Amino acid sequence: MAISRAEIKERLEIAIEDLPLNKLLQLIDFADFLKSREEWEATLELRNDPGMARDVNEGLEQEAWGEGRAWREVQKDVRG
């Protein structure tokens, strides 16, 4: 059975209604952890892609040799 985002929010509001402050803080910490973990998983997925890993390593080497271009410069070129 699928549950809507609105139903989830409603159930969450009911569940946290009487929680003490320290439990609410733990809940926020856990939600932040889940969000951060999702972002890291996406980053690791990209790093495990052989082509992406090669490109990142190439960029790091260019930076070490003082080569490459500043990100702001690249942005200007992309935006026109």
Order of alpha helices (4+ residues) and beta strands (2+ residues): alpha-alpha-alpha-alpha
